[in-house]
Structure formats: C-alpha cells, structure tokens
Amino acid sequence: MNAMIISTVDSSELLKLIKMAITTDIDSREMFMKGIDYSYYYEENN
C-alpha cells in the first residue's frame, strides 16, 4: 500500500513489487494452473 501512495512521487518501489510478481514463463502449464487455482481461491474467500 505504501508503494502505491509513494508512487505518485517515486514509482521505483511499486516497480520493484511488480517485477517480483510477474513472470516470463507464459507457456508453462504449471504456472497457468496455479493462476486458475489462485483465482478460485480468491473467489471463494471474498
């Protein structure tokens, strides 16, 4: 949350968080299935 607030002045902290969260492994079936699992988990708990 702090990174988002600070990003109006300095986006470097927000960019660090985004870089840690993204992947270049887009053809991986395991990564795809993990995304689906997280999606269902999110839907069930919100």
Residue frames as a rotation matrix with the C-alpha (Angstrom) as fourth column:
MET 1
0.573 0.820 0.000 0.00
0.820 -0.573 0.000 0.00
0.000 0.000 -1.000 0.00
ASN 2
0.421 -0.492 -0.762 2.81
0.169 -0.783 0.599 2.38
-0.891 -0.381 -0.247 0.85
ALA 3
-0.629 -0.677 0.383 4.40
0.471 0.060 0.880 1.74
-0.619 0.733 0.281 -2.54
MET 4
-0.071 0.696 0.714 1.17
0.968 -0.125 0.218 2.85
0.241 0.707 -0.665 -4.22
ILE 5
0.800 0.366 -0.476 0.99
0.518 -0.822 0.237 6.00
-0.305 -0.435 -0.847 -2.14
ILE 6
0.102 -0.874 -0.475 4.63
0.060 -0.471 0.880 6.89
-0.993 -0.118 0.004 -2.77
SER 7
-0.266 -0.262 0.928 4.34
0.843 0.403 0.355 6.04
-0.467 0.877 0.114 -6.49
THR 8
0.798 0.560 0.224 2.78
0.600 -0.699 -0.389 9.44
-0.061 0.445 -0.894 -7.21
VAL 9
0.768 -0.605 -0.210 6.22
-0.529 -0.784 0.326 10.90
-0.362 -0.139 -0.922 -6.44
ASP 10
-0.354 -0.920 -0.167 8.60
-0.924 0.317 0.215 7.96
-0.145 0.230 -0.962 -6.97
SER 11
0.622 0.723 -0.302 7.45
-0.775 0.625 -0.099 4.80
0.117 0.295 0.948 -8.75
SER 12
-0.280 -0.844 -0.458 10.60
-0.737 0.494 -0.461 2.76
0.615 0.208 -0.760 -8.06
GLU 13
-0.740 0.035 0.672 9.14
-0.542 0.561 -0.626 0.88
-0.399 -0.827 -0.396 -5.05
LEU 14
0.343 0.933 0.109 5.98
-0.577 0.301 -0.759 0.00
-0.741 0.197 0.642 -6.96
LEU 15
0.470 -0.244 -0.848 8.05
-0.812 0.258 -0.524 -1.17
0.346 0.935 -0.077 -9.94
LYS 16
-0.670 -0.730 0.132 10.09
-0.710 0.580 -0.400 -3.46
0.216 -0.362 -0.907 -7.66
LEU 17
-0.392 0.610 0.688 6.91
-0.432 0.539 -0.723 -5.11
-0.813 -0.581 0.052 -6.38
ILE 18
0.637 0.655 -0.406 5.51
-0.643 0.161 -0.749 -5.54
-0.425 0.739 0.523 -9.89
LYS 19
0.063 -0.707 -0.705 8.76
-0.870 0.307 -0.386 -7.05
0.489 0.637 -0.595 -11.20
MET 20
-0.805 -0.344 0.484 8.71
-0.566 0.692 -0.449 -9.61
-0.180 -0.635 -0.751 -8.37
ALA 21
-0.144 0.879 0.454 5.11
-0.355 0.382 -0.853 -10.56
-0.924 -0.284 0.257 -9.21
ILE 22
0.632 0.421 -0.650 5.35
-0.730 0.044 -0.682 -11.03
-0.258 0.906 0.335 -13.00
THR 23
0.078 -0.571 0.817 6.78
0.029 0.821 0.570 -13.94
-0.997 -0.021 0.080 -14.92
THR 24
-0.219 -0.183 -0.958 8.11
-0.939 -0.228 0.258 -14.63
-0.266 0.956 -0.122 -18.39
ASP 25
-0.952 -0.140 0.272 7.09
-0.117 0.988 0.099 -18.29
-0.283 0.063 -0.957 -18.07
ILE 26
-0.306 0.917 -0.258 3.84
-0.847 -0.385 -0.367 -17.79
-0.435 0.106 0.894 -20.01
ASP 27
-0.016 0.286 -0.958 3.90
-0.774 0.603 0.193 -21.16
0.633 0.745 0.211 -21.76
SER 28
-0.921 -0.389 -0.023 4.15
-0.269 0.678 -0.684 -23.14
0.282 -0.623 -0.729 -18.53
ARG 29
-0.084 0.917 -0.390 1.11
0.078 0.397 0.915 -25.33
0.993 0.047 -0.104 -17.84
GLU 30
-0.226 -0.068 -0.972 2.05
0.929 0.284 -0.236 -25.37
0.292 -0.956 -0.001 -14.15
MET 31
-0.952 -0.146 -0.268 2.01
0.222 -0.934 -0.280 -21.55
-0.209 -0.327 0.922 -14.00
PHE 32
-0.628 0.778 0.000 -1.32
-0.388 -0.313 0.867 -21.46
0.674 0.545 0.498 -15.85
MET 33
0.045 0.660 -0.750 -2.92
0.444 0.659 0.607 -23.96
0.895 -0.361 -0.263 -13.46
LYS 34
-0.557 -0.304 -0.772 -1.53
0.830 -0.218 -0.513 -22.10
-0.012 -0.927 0.374 -10.43
GLY 35
-0.975 0.214 0.063 -3.22
-0.203 -0.968 0.150 -18.92
0.093 0.133 0.987 -11.72
ILE 36
-0.212 0.943 -0.255 -6.53
-0.232 0.205 0.951 -20.72
0.949 0.260 0.176 -12.04
ASP 37
-0.089 0.124 -0.988 -6.18
0.814 0.581 0.000 -22.18
0.574 -0.804 -0.152 -8.54
TYR 38
-0.847 -0.274 -0.455 -5.49
0.496 -0.713 -0.496 -18.74
-0.189 -0.646 0.740 -7.07
SER 39
-0.780 0.611 0.137 -8.46
-0.394 -0.649 0.651 -17.33
0.487 0.454 0.747 -8.96
TYR 40
0.066 0.821 -0.567 -10.82
0.177 0.549 0.817 -19.93
0.982 -0.154 -0.109 -7.46
TYR 41
-0.326 -0.260 -0.909 -9.30
0.921 0.131 -0.367 -19.40
0.215 -0.957 0.196 -4.01
TYR 42
-0.997 -0.067 -0.028 -9.88
0.071 -0.984 -0.162 -15.64
-0.016 -0.164 0.986 -4.31
GLU 43
-0.455 0.891 0.001 -13.49
-0.404 -0.207 0.891 -16.11
0.794 0.405 0.454 -5.44
GLU 44
0.098 0.507 -0.857 -14.27
0.511 0.713 0.480 -18.47
0.854 -0.485 -0.189 -2.55
ASN 45
-0.212 -0.315 -0.925 -12.76
0.977 -0.076 -0.198 -16.22
-0.008 -0.946 0.324 0.11
ASN 46
-0.966 -0.108 -0.236 -14.11
0.122 -0.992 -0.042 -12.83
-0.229 -0.070 0.971 -0.97
